[in-house]
Amino acid sequence: MEENTLTNRQGHPITNNQQIRSVGKRGPATLENYDFIEKISHFDRERIPERVVHARGAGAHGYFEAYGTVGDKSIADYTRAKLFQKKGKKTPVFVRFSSVIHGGHSPETLRDPRGFAVKFYTEEGNWDLVGNNLKIFFIRDAMKFPDMIHAFKPDPVTNIQDAERFFDFCAASPESFHMVTLIYSPWGIPANYRMMQGSGVNTYKWVNEAGKAVLIKYHWEPKQGIRNLTQQQAQDIQGKNFNHATQDLFDAIEEGDYPEWELFVQMMEDGEHPELDFDPLDDTKLWPEDKFPWLAVGKMTLNKNPDDYFTEVEQVAFGTGVLVDGLDFSDDKMLQGRTFSYSDTQRYRVGANYLQLPINAPKKQVATNQRGGQMQLKVDGHENPHINYEPSLLGGLKEAKQTGKEYTPFIEGNLVRAPLDRINDTKQAGESYRKFEKWEQDDLILNLTTDLAKCAPAIQETMIRYAEQADEEYGRRLRENLQHTKSTGPLGNADSDEAVEQAINESQETDRL
């Protein structure tokens, strides 16, 4: 049989892929239509559950090249992670970019954070650096995450995304105001995936050979430059191509114009840092660059498109708990919550054996005692397959030896349910507003007033108060603009209500077919 001969999944050649088997030309069909039943039943199961967040995405393969240094110092002084140690060392990566709130086929011009997730296939196993294009987040405690997503998703009754629901949550969660300021500025609509920053958002730790740790923030800086869109520009682009960012990434790589990002870190001694007016573990805060400078540690290049979107981009599975030796967790409450949630959702979405899929499997030997589960592809490498437990005297798997000194932070305190002490919710929002160029400030005010006009007065007043606390001009402009801005639709689309009537008034009536 020739290699390009069509078969079914049993390997049987398909001699007729056009008609089902029936009694006579007009039917009825017969039950033993094996080829049809296999084909249609698989078609019925082509989709796996869509990601609750980050459903719309694009991805690419590439590599990360280490500098061997952090700034002008040896990186070994701070971390023993092998992928960073040697200058020029290359580690394969797969990157998935995404929007956050909107569905799998939503326009890529919608106002939304963008996901920026990198899977490093290191010699010691996988490392997933899972973050967003912006460096902060809406909330600082994982307990609030499901409620936040519910508020940002469409109304459960109307199935329409509602700006009032969004701002209701944000007004009741003052820590979100800095993120609202960024999202409603042009930074909320990156021009494409190649020209946006990335950030780990959470606070992590590096651990060196001596077992000493420092706090770490990760930042990706695009070598292509940074470009963002105003709301009007985004709407114009959406009318022409709602897949523009995916196409831009695919075409650039296909043409050999490989996108690159430099990886920077900010470092801070582990501790509470009472000299700061915020807690360094607070994900709603930026670490000031003048105190904690960006230090380059390597560069990433994307040079290969996926061979199949579903197999790679849709089934790739990331988790914030996926770290290698020399990298560690901080006590960041969002990171702690994400570390359970991300891997748990992959087991639900893709299956218990999702790490056996090639896009997720590490590029090194895997040897576990895990067995069974849906879609097990193979038994992990094993010296004695009869011994699926540990410890054993009969040739089972053995524990690895500890190389560097184990990191053992001292922990003491009462178990409590309590907020952080230094919240300072609006100060950095004001600093970001003042850093914006005038056109960015103008677009921010326009977008905020457009959506807040639809909200209840109590929500409007609360958001104005946050803006006034952040910056006097910011608050004044927001109040003045709200006084003469019409009610509108969801998330920056000033013409959404008008579009409903326009579809009726400008369409052509016709007879039935």
C-alpha positions as CSV (number, residue, x, y, z in Angstrom):
1,M,0.0,0.0,0.0
2,E,1.4,3.5,-0.9
3,E,2.2,5.9,1.9
4,N,-0.4,8.4,0.8
5,T,-3.3,5.9,0.7
6,L,-6.2,6.9,2.9
7,T,-6.9,4.5,5.8
8,N,-9.0,4.3,8.9
9,R,-7.4,4.3,12.4
10,Q,-7.1,0.5,12.2
11,G,-4.9,0.9,9.2
12,H,-7.5,-0.5,6.8
13,P,-7.5,1.1,3.3
14,I,-10.5,3.3,2.6
15,T,-11.8,2.6,-0.9
16,N,-14.8,4.9,-0.8
17,N,-14.7,8.1,1.3
18,Q,-17.7,9.7,-0.4
19,Q,-20.8,7.5,0.4
20,I,-22.0,5.6,3.4
21,R,-23.2,2.0,2.8
22,S,-26.9,1.7,2.3
23,V,-29.7,-0.6,1.1
24,G,-30.0,0.7,-2.4
25,K,-28.9,4.2,-3.5
26,R,-31.6,6.0,-1.4
27,G,-31.1,4.0,1.9
28,P,-31.7,3.3,4.6
29,A,-28.1,3.1,5.9
30,T,-26.8,0.0,7.7
31,L,-25.3,-0.2,11.1
32,E,-22.1,-1.9,10.1
33,N,-20.8,1.2,8.4
34,Y,-17.5,0.9,10.3
35,D,-15.5,3.4,8.4
36,F,-18.3,6.0,8.6
37,I,-18.9,5.3,12.3
38,E,-15.2,5.7,13.1
39,K,-14.9,8.9,11.1
40,I,-18.0,10.6,12.4
41,S,-17.6,9.5,16.0
42,H,-14.0,10.9,16.0
43,F,-15.3,14.1,14.4
44,D,-17.8,14.4,17.3
45,R,-14.9,14.3,19.7
46,E,-12.4,16.5,17.9
47,R,-12.6,19.3,20.5
48,I,-11.2,19.1,24.0
49,P,-12.7,21.4,26.6
50,E,-11.7,25.0,25.8
51,R,-9.4,26.7,28.3
52,V,-11.5,28.7,30.8
53,V,-9.0,31.5,30.3
54,H,-6.4,31.9,27.6
55,A,-8.6,30.1,25.1
56,R,-7.5,32.0,22.0
57,G,-3.8,31.5,21.3
58,A,-0.9,31.1,18.8
59,G,2.4,29.4,19.3
60,A,5.8,28.7,17.9
61,H,9.0,26.7,18.5
62,G,12.4,28.2,19.1
63,Y,15.3,28.3,21.5
64,F,16.7,30.2,24.5
65,E,20.4,31.2,24.5
66,A,21.9,32.0,27.9
67,Y,24.4,34.8,28.5
68,G,26.0,33.0,31.5
69,T,25.8,36.2,33.4
70,V,23.2,38.3,35.2
71,G,24.1,41.9,34.4
72,D,27.9,41.9,34.8
73,K,28.1,39.1,37.4
74,S,28.3,35.3,37.1
75,I,24.8,33.9,37.2
76,A,26.1,31.0,39.3
77,D,26.3,33.5,42.2
78,Y,22.5,33.5,42.3
79,T,21.1,30.3,40.7
80,R,22.4,26.8,40.0
81,A,19.8,26.2,37.2
82,K,21.8,24.6,34.5
83,L,20.1,26.3,31.5
84,F,21.6,29.7,32.6
85,Q,25.1,28.7,33.5
86,K,27.1,28.6,30.2
87,K,27.3,31.5,27.7
88,G,25.8,30.4,24.4
89,K,24.0,27.4,25.9
90,K,20.8,26.8,23.9
91,T,17.6,25.3,25.3
92,P,14.6,24.4,23.1
93,V,11.4,26.3,23.9
94,F,7.8,26.4,22.8
95,V,5.9,29.6,23.4
96,R,2.1,30.2,23.4
97,F,0.7,33.7,23.2
98,S,-3.0,34.2,24.0
99,S,-5.8,36.5,25.0
100,V,-7.2,35.9,28.5
101,I,-11.0,36.4,28.8
102,H,-12.3,35.8,25.3
103,G,-13.2,32.5,23.6
104,G,-11.2,30.4,21.2
105,H,-12.2,32.1,18.0
106,S,-12.6,35.7,19.3
107,P,-11.0,38.7,17.5
108,E,-7.4,39.3,18.4
109,T,-8.2,43.1,18.6
110,L,-10.2,42.9,21.8
111,R,-9.2,44.7,25.0
112,D,-7.6,42.1,27.2
113,P,-4.4,41.0,28.8
114,R,-2.3,38.8,26.6
115,G,-0.8,35.5,27.9
116,F,2.9,34.9,27.4
117,A,3.8,31.3,28.3
118,V,7.2,29.7,27.6
119,K,8.1,26.0,28.0
120,F,11.8,25.4,28.3
121,Y,12.8,21.8,27.5
122,T,15.9,21.8,29.7
123,E,18.4,19.0,30.4
124,E,16.9,18.7,33.9
125,G,13.3,18.5,32.7
126,N,10.8,21.2,31.8
127,W,10.5,24.7,33.1
128,D,7.3,26.7,32.4
129,L,7.5,30.4,32.8
130,V,3.8,31.4,32.6
131,G,2.9,35.0,32.5
132,N,1.2,37.9,30.7
133,N,2.3,40.9,28.6
134,L,1.7,43.3,31.5
135,K,3.9,43.1,34.6
136,I,1.1,43.2,37.2
137,F,-2.3,41.7,37.7
138,F,-5.8,42.7,38.9
139,I,-5.7,40.9,42.3
140,R,-3.1,39.8,44.8
141,D,-4.8,36.7,46.3
142,A,-5.8,33.6,44.5
143,M,-9.0,33.3,46.5
144,K,-10.5,36.0,44.3
145,F,-9.5,34.6,40.9
146,P,-12.7,32.6,40.1
147,D,-14.9,35.6,41.0
148,M,-12.7,37.9,38.9
149,I,-13.0,35.7,35.8
150,H,-16.8,35.3,36.4
151,A,-17.2,39.1,36.5
152,F,-15.1,39.6,33.3
153,K,-16.8,36.8,31.3
154,P,-20.2,37.2,29.7
155,D,-23.3,37.6,31.9
156,P,-24.6,34.1,32.7
157,V,-28.2,35.2,31.7
158,T,-27.7,37.3,28.6
159,N,-24.3,35.8,27.5
160,I,-23.2,39.3,26.7
161,Q,-20.0,40.8,28.2
162,D,-21.0,43.6,30.4
163,A,-18.8,46.6,31.3
164,E,-20.9,47.2,34.5
165,R,-20.0,43.6,35.7
166,F,-16.4,44.3,35.0
167,F,-16.3,47.6,36.8
168,D,-18.5,46.4,39.6
169,F,-15.8,43.8,40.6
170,C,-13.0,46.3,40.0
171,A,-14.7,49.1,42.0
172,A,-15.1,46.6,44.9
173,S,-11.5,45.5,44.5
174,P,-9.3,48.6,44.8
175,E,-6.1,46.7,44.2
176,S,-7.2,46.3,40.6
177,F,-7.0,50.0,39.7
178,H,-3.4,49.9,38.4
179,M,-4.2,47.0,36.1
180,V,-7.4,48.8,35.0
181,T,-5.3,51.8,34.1
182,L,-3.0,49.7,32.0
183,I,-5.7,47.7,30.3
184,Y,-7.8,50.7,29.4
185,S,-4.8,52.4,27.9
186,P,-3.4,51.3,24.5
187,W,-1.4,48.8,26.5
188,G,-4.6,46.8,26.7
189,I,-4.5,46.1,22.9
190,P,-1.0,45.0,21.8
191,A,-0.5,45.5,18.0
192,N,0.5,41.8,17.7
193,Y,2.3,39.1,19.6
194,R,5.7,39.8,18.2
195,M,5.7,43.4,19.4
196,M,4.6,43.0,23.0
197,Q,6.5,42.5,26.2
198,G,6.1,39.5,28.5
199,S,6.4,39.1,32.2
200,G,6.3,36.3,34.7
201,V,4.1,38.6,36.9
202,N,4.6,36.4,40.0
203,T,7.6,36.7,42.3
204,Y,9.8,33.6,42.2
205,K,13.1,32.7,43.8
206,W,16.6,31.7,42.5
207,V,18.7,29.4,44.6
208,N,22.4,29.0,44.3
209,E,24.7,26.0,45.0
210,A,25.0,27.1,48.7
211,G,21.2,27.0,49.2
212,K,20.9,30.8,49.4
213,A,17.9,32.4,47.7
214,V,16.9,35.8,46.2
215,L,13.5,37.0,45.0
216,I,13.2,37.2,41.2
217,K,10.9,38.9,38.7
218,Y,11.1,37.9,35.0
219,H,10.6,40.2,32.0
220,W,10.7,39.6,28.3
221,E,11.6,42.6,26.1
222,P,10.8,42.3,22.3
223,K,13.8,43.1,20.0
224,Q,11.2,44.1,17.4
225,G,10.1,47.0,19.5
226,I,6.7,47.6,21.3
227,R,3.6,48.6,19.5
228,N,0.0,49.1,20.9
229,L,-3.3,50.1,19.3
230,T,-6.0,52.7,20.2
231,Q,-9.6,51.5,20.4
232,Q,-10.4,53.0,17.0
233,Q,-7.4,51.5,15.3
234,A,-8.3,48.1,16.8
235,Q,-11.9,48.3,15.6
236,D,-10.7,49.2,12.0
237,I,-8.3,46.3,12.0
238,Q,-11.0,43.9,13.3
239,G,-13.3,44.8,10.4
240,K,-10.6,43.5,8.0
241,N,-9.0,40.6,9.8
242,F,-9.8,39.2,13.3
243,N,-6.9,36.8,13.2
244,H,-4.3,39.4,12.4
245,A,-1.9,38.6,15.4
246,T,-1.8,34.9,14.6
247,Q,-1.2,35.6,10.9
248,D,1.5,38.1,11.8
249,L,3.4,35.6,13.9
250,F,3.0,32.7,11.4
251,D,4.0,34.8,8.4
252,A,7.0,36.4,10.1
253,I,8.5,33.0,11.0
254,E,7.6,31.5,7.6
255,E,9.5,34.3,5.9
256,G,12.5,33.9,8.1
257,D,11.9,37.1,10.1
258,Y,12.4,35.3,13.4
259,P,11.1,37.3,16.4
260,E,13.4,37.7,19.4
261,W,13.0,38.6,23.0
262,E,15.7,39.4,25.6
263,L,15.0,37.9,29.1
264,F,15.7,40.3,32.0
265,V,15.3,39.7,35.7
266,Q,14.9,42.0,38.7
267,M,16.5,40.7,41.9
268,M,15.7,41.5,45.6
269,E,17.0,40.0,48.8
270,D,14.4,37.7,50.3
271,G,12.5,39.4,53.1
272,E,9.7,41.8,53.9
273,H,11.5,45.0,52.9
274,P,9.9,47.5,55.3
275,E,11.6,50.3,53.4
276,L,9.2,49.8,50.5
277,D,5.6,51.2,50.5
278,F,4.3,47.9,49.1
279,D,4.9,44.2,49.8
280,P,7.3,42.7,47.1
281,L,5.1,39.6,46.9
282,D,2.1,41.7,45.8
283,D,1.3,41.0,42.1
284,T,-0.5,44.3,41.7
285,K,2.8,46.2,42.1
286,L,5.8,46.9,39.9
287,W,9.3,46.8,41.4
288,P,10.8,50.2,40.7
289,E,13.7,50.0,38.2
290,D,15.8,52.6,39.9
291,K,16.0,50.3,43.0
292,F,15.9,46.9,41.3
293,P,17.4,47.3,37.8
294,W,16.6,45.0,34.9
295,L,19.5,42.6,34.3
296,A,19.8,40.6,31.1
297,V,20.3,36.8,31.3
298,G,19.6,35.5,27.8
299,K,17.7,35.8,24.5
300,M,14.9,33.8,23.0
301,T,14.4,33.3,19.2
302,L,11.3,31.7,17.6
303,N,12.2,30.0,14.4
304,K,9.6,27.3,13.6
305,N,5.9,27.3,13.2
306,P,3.8,24.4,14.5
307,D,3.2,21.5,12.2
308,D,-0.4,21.1,13.5
309,Y,-2.2,23.7,15.5
310,F,-4.3,21.3,17.6
311,T,-1.5,18.9,18.4
312,E,0.9,21.6,19.6
313,V,-0.8,25.0,20.3
314,E,-4.1,23.6,21.6
315,Q,-2.7,20.7,23.6
316,V,0.4,22.4,25.0
317,A,-0.1,22.6,28.8
318,F,1.7,25.0,31.1
319,G,1.9,25.2,34.9
320,T,3.5,27.7,37.3
321,G,4.7,24.8,39.5
322,V,6.9,23.4,36.7
323,L,10.4,24.5,37.9
324,V,13.9,22.9,37.7
325,D,16.6,22.8,40.3
326,G,17.9,26.3,41.1
327,L,14.5,27.9,40.6
328,D,11.9,28.0,43.4
329,F,8.6,29.4,44.6
330,S,8.1,32.5,46.7
331,D,5.3,33.0,49.1
332,D,3.3,35.1,46.6
333,K,-0.3,34.1,47.2
334,M,-1.3,34.3,43.6
335,L,1.6,32.0,42.7
336,Q,0.7,29.5,45.4
337,G,-2.9,29.4,44.0
338,R,-1.9,29.2,40.4
339,T,0.5,26.3,41.1
340,F,-2.3,24.0,42.0
341,S,-4.8,25.4,39.5
342,Y,-2.8,25.3,36.3
343,S,-1.7,21.7,36.4
344,D,-5.1,20.6,37.7
345,T,-6.9,22.2,34.7
346,Q,-4.6,20.5,32.3
347,R,-5.4,17.1,33.7
348,Y,-9.1,17.9,33.3
349,R,-8.8,19.5,29.9
350,V,-6.3,17.2,28.2
351,G,-6.2,14.2,30.5
352,A,-4.2,12.5,33.2
353,N,-1.4,11.6,30.8
354,Y,-1.1,15.1,29.2
355,L,2.6,15.0,29.9
356,Q,3.1,12.1,27.6
357,L,2.1,14.1,24.6
358,P,5.2,15.2,22.6
359,I,4.5,18.9,22.9
360,N,4.4,18.6,26.7
361,A,7.0,15.8,27.3
362,P,10.4,16.7,28.5
363,K,13.3,16.1,26.1
364,K,15.0,13.7,28.6
365,Q,14.4,10.3,30.1
366,V,11.2,10.1,32.2
367,A,11.0,7.4,34.9
368,T,8.0,7.4,37.2
369,N,5.8,4.9,39.0
370,Q,2.6,6.5,37.6
371,R,0.4,4.0,35.8
372,G,-2.9,4.0,33.9
373,G,-5.3,6.8,33.3
374,Q,-7.1,7.9,30.1
375,M,-5.0,7.8,27.0
376,Q,-1.8,6.4,28.5
377,L,0.6,6.2,25.5
378,K,3.4,4.2,27.1
379,V,4.9,3.1,30.5
380,D,7.5,5.6,31.7
381,G,11.0,4.3,31.5
382,H,11.6,1.6,34.1
383,E,14.4,-0.9,34.9
384,N,12.0,-3.4,36.4
385,P,8.4,-2.9,35.1
386,H,7.1,-5.3,37.7
387,I,8.0,-2.8,40.5
388,N,5.7,0.2,40.2
389,Y,6.4,1.5,43.8
390,E,9.3,2.9,45.8
391,P,11.2,2.1,47.9
392,S,12.1,-1.4,46.7
393,L,14.9,-3.9,47.1
394,L,14.0,-5.6,43.8
395,G,15.3,-3.2,41.3
396,G,12.8,-0.4,41.3
397,L,13.4,3.3,40.7
398,K,15.7,5.1,43.2
399,E,15.6,8.6,44.5
400,A,18.0,11.1,42.8
401,K,20.9,12.5,44.8
402,Q,20.7,16.1,46.1
403,T,23.5,18.1,44.4
404,G,23.5,21.7,45.7
405,K,22.6,22.5,49.3
406,E,18.8,22.3,49.8
407,Y,17.1,25.6,50.2
408,T,15.4,25.6,53.7
409,P,13.7,29.0,54.4
410,F,12.6,29.6,58.0
411,I,8.8,30.0,58.3
412,E,7.0,31.1,61.5
413,G,3.6,32.6,62.1
414,N,0.0,32.1,63.0
415,L,-2.3,30.6,60.3
416,V,-4.6,33.5,59.4
417,R,-6.9,34.8,56.6
418,A,-5.7,38.3,56.3
419,P,-4.7,41.0,53.7
420,L,-1.1,42.2,53.3
421,D,-0.1,45.2,55.4
422,R,1.1,47.6,52.7
423,I,-1.5,47.7,50.0
424,N,-1.1,51.3,48.6
425,D,-3.6,50.5,45.8
426,T,-3.5,53.6,43.7
427,K,0.0,55.2,43.9
428,Q,1.5,53.2,41.1
429,A,-1.5,53.7,38.9
430,G,-0.7,57.5,39.1
431,E,2.9,56.9,38.3
432,S,1.9,54.9,35.2
433,Y,-0.5,57.6,34.1
434,R,2.2,60.2,34.3
435,K,4.6,58.1,32.3
436,F,2.0,57.7,29.5
437,E,2.4,59.9,26.4
438,K,-0.4,62.3,25.8
439,W,-2.1,60.1,23.2
440,E,-2.0,57.2,25.6
441,Q,-3.6,59.3,28.4
442,D,-6.2,60.5,26.0
443,D,-7.1,57.0,24.8
444,L,-7.2,55.8,28.5
445,I,-9.7,58.5,29.5
446,L,-11.8,57.9,26.4
447,N,-12.0,54.2,26.9
448,L,-12.7,54.4,30.6
449,T,-15.5,57.0,30.2
450,T,-17.0,55.1,27.3
451,D,-17.5,52.0,29.5
452,L,-18.1,53.6,32.9
453,A,-21.0,55.6,31.3
454,K,-23.0,52.4,31.4
455,C,-22.3,51.7,35.0
456,A,-24.3,52.6,38.2
457,P,-23.4,56.0,39.8
458,A,-21.9,54.2,42.8
459,I,-19.5,52.4,40.5
460,Q,-18.6,55.6,38.6
461,E,-17.9,57.5,41.8
462,T,-15.7,54.8,43.2
463,M,-13.6,54.6,40.0
464,I,-13.3,58.4,39.9
465,R,-12.2,58.4,43.5
466,Y,-9.4,55.9,42.7
467,A,-8.3,58.0,39.8
468,E,-8.2,61.1,42.0
469,Q,-6.1,59.3,44.5
470,A,-3.8,58.2,41.8
471,D,-3.3,61.5,40.1
472,E,-5.3,64.8,40.3
473,E,-5.4,65.3,36.5
474,Y,-6.4,61.7,36.0
475,G,-9.4,62.0,38.3
476,R,-10.4,65.4,37.0
477,R,-10.4,64.4,33.4
478,L,-12.3,61.2,34.1
479,R,-15.0,63.1,36.1
480,E,-15.4,65.7,33.4
481,N,-15.6,63.2,30.5
482,L,-18.2,61.1,32.3
483,Q,-20.5,64.1,32.6
484,H,-21.0,64.1,28.8
485,T,-20.4,60.6,27.7
486,K,-23.2,58.4,26.4
487,S,-24.0,55.0,27.7
488,T,-22.3,52.3,25.7
489,G,-21.5,48.6,25.3
490,P,-18.9,46.3,26.7
491,L,-15.1,46.9,27.1
492,G,-14.4,50.0,25.1
493,N,-16.7,49.4,22.1
494,A,-18.5,52.7,21.9
495,D,-20.8,51.6,19.1
496,S,-22.0,48.2,20.3
497,D,-25.6,49.3,21.0
498,E,-25.7,51.3,17.7
499,A,-24.5,48.2,15.9
500,V,-27.6,46.2,17.0
501,E,-29.9,48.8,15.3
502,Q,-27.6,49.2,12.4
503,A,-27.9,45.5,11.5
504,I,-31.6,45.9,11.2
505,N,-31.8,49.4,9.5
506,E,-29.0,48.9,7.0
507,S,-29.8,45.3,6.0
508,Q,-31.8,44.3,2.9
509,E,-35.2,42.6,3.3
510,T,-35.7,39.6,1.0
511,D,-38.1,36.8,0.3
512,R,-37.7,33.3,1.7
513,L,-35.7,30.7,-0.1
